[in-house]
């Protein structure tokens, strides 16, 4: 993209744009709208144009500004916060100079999809498939457990668990499938069912310190906060079941799934019952979670999953933005993040309307935000006729010699460092 300028320099440049009516180009969807900045108030820009197409711009749409300031082409991503002419734009990521992309990235519009296939991407097993994913490496280590063998690991667990719970057990799904609601819940979600104090009669909420590890009430709520059924139960029904546990003498419980790749292969169970009224703490949950990781690792090392098959898998990620020379996509799967390394090459199939394009690409950028993984790809090999079709689809105009000479926003190409 280029180099982000500092806050003070940004304010100076933006105010100069307004005071001197320096021409600015707004690129949104497939529109190129020339105009000027009328005023700047913190991160809000008021943009005006004689082009009537500005009236088609809608609230919430993302756009890109380009302008030249003392012969330096600069750009800024923004979002429409007020429609009309003039339109109000909110800066999203600041202003950038020294642009280094060959072509401008735009948000995908219309019938466009991306697929690619990776070998050995899936492990096939006869266990319940879950939403979580866990992989292992040879460098696994623990001060907590002795995992030289399955027997020593389980004995270690039993010994330590006896000090924190009145009941503990390990259940595997090899000879049977999940049966109870609790078993189906942890198998489906891949999360722990953590009930540290059943007297509360509630599932943890999203603000719980361990929310990323456990089943929270969000699984039973719509985005607007209304209740929905999950695995045949509502939140009120689940809370009622938790209160029944307390009334029956179960004071605290932990169900922690054993995750192997994308499968729930079993779980560990801790409970404090009847006269043992001690509540579970987050450290008890951490203990269970760590043990299940080592159990899966030791089981694999000792041939427990010997009948597994590794097969290729097709991925269909979401395209965030695209240019004529690359794209940014996102996918939630951790397994893909492990398979697709930085500077790795993949063969993409990009489908635009009825046209399929096979494009050899390279991962040039990779990062994680919350539970999503993002990948910035550069196209390495694309058929000339596919390139021209893609260019016209993305920008709404034909490719010209000027596009070949200049970079995004009309910037001159950066100097090569030889």
C-alpha positions as CSV (number, residue, x, y, z in Angstrom):
1,X,0.0,0.0,0.0
2,X,2.8,2.5,0.9
3,X,4.0,4.4,3.9
4,X,1.5,5.8,6.4
5,X,2.1,9.5,7.2
6,X,2.1,10.8,10.8
7,X,-1.0,12.5,12.4
8,X,0.4,16.0,12.2
9,X,1.5,15.7,8.6
10,X,-1.9,14.2,7.8
11,X,-3.8,17.1,9.3
12,X,-1.5,19.6,7.4
13,X,-2.1,17.9,4.0
14,X,-5.9,17.4,4.5
15,X,-6.4,21.0,5.4
16,X,-4.3,22.1,2.4
17,X,-6.6,20.0,0.2
18,X,-9.6,22.0,1.5
19,X,-8.0,25.4,1.6
20,X,-6.5,25.2,-1.9
21,X,-9.3,23.1,-3.6
22,X,-6.7,20.5,-4.7
23,X,-8.4,18.0,-7.1
24,X,-9.3,14.7,-5.4
25,X,-10.6,11.5,-7.0
26,X,-13.1,9.4,-5.1
27,X,-13.2,5.7,-6.2
28,X,-16.2,3.7,-5.1
29,X,-17.6,0.6,-6.6
30,X,-16.7,1.0,-10.3
31,X,-17.1,4.8,-10.2
32,X,-14.3,7.4,-10.4
33,X,-15.7,10.7,-9.2
34,X,-13.5,13.9,-9.3
35,X,-14.1,16.6,-6.8
36,X,-12.7,18.7,-3.9
37,X,-12.6,18.5,-0.2
38,X,-14.7,21.4,1.3
39,X,-13.8,21.0,4.9
40,X,-12.0,18.7,7.4
41,X,-13.1,18.0,11.0
42,X,-10.9,15.5,12.7
43,X,-11.4,12.3,10.7
44,X,-14.5,13.6,8.8
45,X,-14.0,14.9,5.3
46,X,-16.7,16.8,3.3
47,X,-16.3,15.9,-0.4
48,X,-18.2,17.7,-3.2
49,X,-18.3,17.0,-6.9
50,X,-20.1,18.3,-10.0
51,X,-20.5,14.7,-11.0
52,X,-24.1,13.7,-10.4
53,X,-23.0,10.1,-9.8
54,X,-22.0,11.2,-6.3
55,X,-25.7,11.1,-5.4
56,X,-25.7,7.3,-5.9
57,X,-23.2,6.9,-3.1
58,X,-24.8,5.2,0.0
59,X,-24.3,5.3,3.7
60,X,-21.8,2.7,4.9
61,X,-20.1,2.1,1.6
62,X,-16.3,2.0,1.6
63,X,-14.3,4.1,-0.9
64,X,-10.8,5.2,-1.7
65,X,-9.5,8.8,-2.1
66,X,-6.6,9.6,-4.4
67,X,-4.8,13.0,-4.7
68,X,-1.5,14.5,-5.7
69,X,0.3,16.7,-3.1
70,X,3.5,18.3,-4.3
71,X,3.9,15.6,-7.0
72,X,3.4,12.8,-4.5
73,X,0.3,10.6,-5.1
74,X,-1.4,9.7,-1.9
75,X,-4.4,7.6,-0.9
76,X,-6.8,7.2,2.0
77,X,-9.5,4.6,2.7
78,X,-12.8,6.0,4.0
79,X,-16.4,5.1,4.7
80,X,-19.5,7.1,3.8
81,X,-21.2,8.4,6.9
82,X,-23.6,10.9,5.3
83,X,-25.1,10.7,1.8
84,X,-25.7,13.5,-0.6
85,X,-23.7,16.1,-2.5
86,X,-21.5,17.0,-0.6
87,X,-21.0,13.7,1.0
88,X,-19.3,13.1,4.4
89,X,-16.5,10.6,4.6
90,X,-14.8,9.1,7.6
91,X,-11.1,8.2,7.3
92,X,-10.6,4.5,8.2
93,X,-6.8,3.9,8.2
94,X,-5.1,7.3,7.7
95,X,-3.3,8.7,4.7
96,X,-0.6,6.8,2.7
97,X,2.2,8.0,0.4
98,X,4.9,6.2,-1.6
99,X,2.3,3.9,-3.1
100,X,3.6,0.4,-4.0
101,X,0.6,-1.5,-5.3
102,X,0.4,-1.9,-9.1
103,X,-3.4,-1.6,-9.1
104,X,-6.0,-0.2,-6.7
105,X,-7.9,-2.7,-4.4
106,X,-11.7,-2.4,-4.5
107,X,-14.5,-4.2,-2.7
108,X,-15.8,-7.1,-4.7
109,X,-19.2,-6.4,-6.4
110,X,-21.6,-8.9,-7.9
111,X,-21.2,-12.5,-8.8
112,X,-17.6,-13.3,-7.8
113,X,-16.2,-16.3,-5.9
114,X,-12.8,-17.9,-5.0
115,X,-11.9,-21.5,-4.5
116,X,-8.6,-23.5,-4.2
117,X,-7.7,-27.0,-3.2
118,X,-4.9,-28.1,-0.9
119,X,-3.5,-31.7,-0.5
120,X,-3.6,-33.5,2.9
121,X,-5.7,-30.7,4.2
122,X,-8.3,-32.9,5.9
123,X,-8.0,-35.9,8.3
124,X,-10.9,-38.3,8.0
125,X,-11.9,-40.2,11.2
126,X,-15.0,-41.8,12.5
127,X,-15.5,-39.4,15.4
128,X,-17.9,-36.4,15.8
129,X,-16.7,-33.4,13.8
130,X,-16.5,-30.2,15.8
131,X,-16.1,-26.5,15.2
132,X,-12.7,-26.2,16.8
133,X,-9.4,-27.4,15.5
134,X,-6.3,-28.6,17.3
135,X,-3.0,-29.6,15.8
136,X,0.2,-30.8,17.4
137,X,4.0,-30.5,16.9
138,X,7.0,-32.4,18.1
139,X,8.0,-29.6,20.4
140,X,5.0,-30.1,22.8
141,X,6.1,-29.8,26.5
142,X,4.6,-29.6,30.0
143,X,5.7,-29.2,33.6
144,X,2.2,-30.3,34.7
145,X,2.0,-33.8,33.1
146,X,4.2,-36.9,32.6
147,X,3.3,-37.9,29.0
148,X,5.9,-40.6,28.4
149,X,3.1,-43.1,27.9
150,X,-0.7,-43.1,27.9
151,X,-0.7,-44.9,31.3
152,X,1.6,-42.4,33.0
153,X,-0.4,-39.5,31.6
154,X,-3.7,-40.8,32.8
155,X,-2.4,-41.7,36.2
156,X,-0.9,-38.2,36.5
157,X,-4.3,-36.7,35.6
158,X,-6.2,-38.9,38.1
159,X,-3.9,-38.1,40.9
160,X,-4.1,-34.3,40.4
161,X,-7.8,-34.3,39.6
162,X,-8.6,-36.1,42.9
163,X,-7.3,-33.1,44.8
164,X,-9.7,-30.6,43.0
165,X,-12.8,-32.7,42.4
166,X,-14.9,-35.3,44.1
167,X,-15.4,-37.1,40.8
168,X,-13.3,-37.3,37.6
169,X,-13.4,-39.5,34.5
170,X,-12.2,-39.7,30.9
171,X,-14.8,-40.7,28.3
172,X,-13.9,-41.6,24.7
173,X,-16.2,-41.5,21.6
174,X,-14.5,-44.4,19.9
175,X,-17.1,-47.1,20.7
176,X,-20.1,-44.8,21.1
177,X,-21.3,-41.4,19.9
178,X,-22.3,-38.5,22.2
179,X,-25.5,-39.3,24.0
180,X,-26.4,-36.6,26.6
181,X,-27.1,-33.0,25.9
182,X,-23.8,-32.0,27.6
183,X,-21.9,-34.5,25.4
184,X,-23.5,-33.2,22.2
185,X,-22.9,-29.6,23.2
186,X,-19.2,-29.9,23.7
187,X,-18.8,-32.2,20.7
188,X,-20.6,-29.8,18.4
189,X,-19.0,-26.6,19.7
190,X,-15.5,-27.9,20.6
191,X,-15.8,-25.7,23.7
192,X,-15.8,-26.7,27.4
193,X,-19.0,-26.7,29.4
194,X,-17.8,-24.8,32.4
195,X,-20.2,-24.7,35.4
196,X,-18.0,-23.5,38.3
197,X,-21.1,-22.8,40.5
198,X,-24.4,-24.5,39.6
199,X,-26.2,-22.5,42.3
200,X,-25.9,-19.5,39.9
201,X,-28.1,-21.4,37.4
202,X,-26.5,-19.7,34.4
203,X,-24.0,-20.3,31.6
204,X,-21.0,-17.9,31.4
205,X,-21.5,-14.8,29.3
206,X,-19.2,-13.3,26.7
207,X,-17.4,-11.2,29.3
208,X,-16.3,-14.2,31.3
209,X,-12.4,-14.3,31.4
210,X,-12.6,-17.9,29.9
211,X,-15.2,-17.1,27.3
212,X,-12.9,-18.1,24.4
213,X,-12.6,-21.6,25.9
214,X,-16.2,-22.3,27.0
215,X,-19.8,-22.5,25.9
216,X,-21.4,-19.2,26.6
217,X,-25.0,-18.0,26.5
218,X,-24.2,-16.5,23.0
219,X,-24.7,-19.9,21.5
220,X,-28.4,-19.6,22.5
221,X,-28.9,-16.0,21.4
222,X,-29.5,-14.2,18.1
223,X,-27.5,-11.2,17.3
224,X,-30.3,-8.9,18.5
225,X,-30.2,-10.6,21.9
226,X,-33.3,-12.7,21.5
227,X,-33.3,-16.4,22.4
228,X,-32.9,-19.1,19.8
229,X,-32.7,-22.9,20.0
230,X,-29.3,-24.6,19.9
231,X,-29.2,-28.4,19.8
232,X,-33.0,-28.4,20.6
233,X,-32.8,-26.2,23.8
234,X,-33.3,-22.5,24.6
235,X,-31.2,-20.6,27.0
236,X,-34.0,-20.6,29.6
237,X,-34.2,-24.4,29.3
238,X,-30.4,-24.7,29.8
239,X,-30.4,-22.4,32.8
240,X,-33.2,-24.5,34.3
241,X,-31.2,-27.7,33.8
242,X,-28.2,-26.1,35.5
243,X,-30.4,-25.2,38.5
244,X,-31.7,-28.8,38.6
245,X,-28.1,-30.0,38.8
246,X,-27.6,-27.9,41.9
247,X,-30.8,-29.2,43.4
248,X,-29.6,-32.8,42.8
249,X,-26.4,-32.3,44.6
250,X,-24.0,-31.3,41.7
251,X,-22.3,-28.2,42.9
252,X,-19.8,-27.7,40.0
253,X,-19.0,-29.4,36.7
254,X,-16.5,-29.2,33.9
255,X,-16.9,-31.1,30.6
256,X,-13.8,-30.5,28.5
257,X,-13.6,-32.1,25.0
258,X,-10.5,-33.9,23.7
259,X,-9.9,-32.3,20.2
260,X,-7.9,-34.0,17.6
261,X,-7.6,-32.0,14.4
262,X,-11.3,-31.2,13.7
263,X,-12.8,-34.0,15.8
264,X,-14.1,-34.3,19.3
265,X,-12.7,-37.8,20.2
266,X,-13.8,-37.7,23.9
267,X,-13.8,-35.6,27.0
268,X,-12.7,-35.3,30.6
269,X,-15.2,-34.7,33.3
270,X,-14.7,-33.1,36.8
271,X,-17.5,-32.6,39.3
272,X,-17.9,-31.5,42.9
273,X,-20.9,-33.2,44.4
274,X,-23.0,-33.3,47.6
275,X,-20.8,-32.4,50.6
276,X,-17.9,-31.0,48.5
277,X,-19.2,-27.5,47.8
278,X,-16.0,-26.0,46.5
279,X,-16.5,-24.0,43.3
280,X,-14.3,-24.6,40.3
281,X,-11.9,-21.8,39.2
282,X,-10.4,-20.8,35.9
283,X,-7.2,-22.7,36.9
284,X,-9.2,-25.9,37.1
285,X,-10.5,-25.3,33.6
286,X,-6.9,-24.6,32.3
287,X,-5.8,-27.9,33.9
288,X,-8.4,-29.8,32.0
289,X,-7.7,-28.0,28.8
290,X,-4.0,-28.7,29.0
291,X,-4.6,-32.3,29.8
292,X,-6.8,-32.9,26.8
293,X,-4.2,-31.5,24.5
294,X,-1.6,-33.9,25.8
295,X,-4.0,-36.8,25.8
296,X,-4.7,-36.3,22.1
297,X,-1.0,-36.0,21.4
298,X,-0.1,-39.2,23.2
299,X,-3.0,-41.1,21.7
300,X,-1.8,-40.1,18.2
301,X,1.8,-41.0,19.0
302,X,0.7,-44.5,20.2
303,X,-1.4,-45.3,17.1
304,X,-4.9,-44.6,18.5
305,X,-5.8,-42.9,15.3
306,X,-4.0,-45.3,13.0
307,X,-7.0,-45.6,10.6
308,X,-7.0,-41.9,9.8
309,X,-6.9,-40.8,6.2
310,X,-5.4,-37.5,4.9
311,X,-7.3,-36.1,1.9
312,X,-7.3,-33.0,-0.2
313,X,-9.9,-30.3,0.6
314,X,-11.5,-27.4,-1.3
315,X,-11.7,-24.0,0.4
316,X,-14.1,-21.3,-0.5
317,X,-12.9,-18.1,1.4
318,X,-14.5,-14.7,1.5
319,X,-12.9,-12.1,-0.7
320,X,-12.5,-8.8,1.2
321,X,-11.1,-6.7,-1.7
322,X,-9.5,-7.3,-5.1
323,X,-7.4,-5.6,-7.7
324,X,-6.2,-6.6,-11.1
325,X,-3.0,-7.9,-9.6
326,X,-4.1,-9.5,-6.3
327,X,-6.7,-9.9,-3.6
328,X,-7.3,-10.1,0.1
329,X,-9.4,-13.0,1.5
330,X,-10.4,-14.3,4.9
331,X,-11.2,-17.7,6.3
332,X,-11.8,-18.8,9.9
333,X,-10.1,-22.2,9.8
334,X,-6.9,-22.6,11.8
335,X,-5.9,-25.6,9.7
336,X,-5.7,-23.5,6.6
337,X,-3.5,-21.0,8.4
338,X,-1.0,-23.8,9.2
339,X,-1.1,-25.1,5.6
340,X,-0.8,-21.8,3.8
341,X,2.4,-20.1,4.9
342,X,3.8,-16.7,4.0
343,X,5.3,-16.6,0.5
344,X,3.7,-19.9,-0.3
345,X,2.2,-20.4,-3.8
346,X,-1.3,-21.7,-4.5
347,X,-3.4,-22.2,-7.7
348,X,-6.6,-20.3,-7.4
349,X,-9.8,-20.6,-9.4
350,X,-11.5,-17.2,-9.5
351,X,-15.0,-17.2,-10.8
352,X,-16.5,-13.9,-12.1
353,X,-20.0,-14.3,-13.4
354,X,-19.8,-17.2,-15.8
355,X,-16.0,-17.0,-16.4
356,X,-13.5,-19.2,-14.5
357,X,-9.9,-18.0,-14.3
358,X,-7.0,-20.2,-13.1
359,X,-4.4,-17.9,-11.4
360,X,-1.1,-18.9,-9.8
361,X,-0.7,-16.7,-6.7
362,X,1.6,-16.1,-3.8
363,X,0.8,-15.2,-0.2
364,X,2.5,-11.9,0.4
365,X,0.7,-10.9,3.6
366,X,-0.9,-12.9,6.4
367,X,-2.4,-11.9,9.8
368,X,-5.0,-12.9,12.3
369,X,-7.8,-10.7,13.8
370,X,-9.9,-12.3,16.5
371,X,-11.0,-15.7,15.1
372,X,-10.4,-14.8,11.4
373,X,-7.3,-15.3,9.4
374,X,-6.5,-12.9,6.5
375,X,-4.3,-13.5,3.4
376,X,-3.0,-11.0,0.9
377,X,-2.3,-12.6,-2.4
378,X,-0.3,-11.4,-5.4
379,X,-1.2,-12.9,-8.8
380,X,1.9,-14.4,-10.4
381,X,0.5,-16.0,-13.6
382,X,-2.7,-15.1,-15.3
383,X,-3.7,-15.5,-18.9
384,X,-3.7,-12.1,-20.8
385,X,-7.3,-12.4,-21.8
386,X,-8.3,-13.2,-18.2
387,X,-6.3,-10.2,-17.0
388,X,-8.1,-7.8,-19.3
389,X,-11.5,-9.3,-18.4
390,X,-10.7,-9.0,-14.7
391,X,-9.5,-5.4,-15.1
392,X,-12.7,-4.4,-16.8
393,X,-14.8,-6.2,-14.2
394,X,-13.0,-4.6,-11.2
395,X,-12.7,-1.1,-12.5
396,X,-15.5,-0.8,-15.0
397,X,-13.3,0.3,-17.9
398,X,-10.8,-1.2,-20.4
399,X,-7.1,-1.6,-19.7
400,X,-4.9,1.0,-21.3
401,X,-1.2,1.7,-21.8
402,X,-1.3,4.3,-19.1
403,X,-2.5,1.7,-16.6
404,X,0.6,-0.4,-17.6
405,X,3.0,2.5,-17.0
406,X,1.6,3.9,-13.7
407,X,0.7,2.5,-10.3
408,X,-2.4,3.0,-8.1
409,X,-3.9,6.4,-8.3
410,X,-1.7,7.4,-11.2
411,X,1.5,7.2,-9.1
412,X,4.8,6.6,-10.8
413,X,6.3,3.2,-10.2
414,X,8.7,2.9,-7.2
415,X,12.4,2.7,-7.9
416,X,13.8,-0.8,-8.0
417,X,16.4,-1.7,-5.3
418,X,19.0,-3.7,-7.1
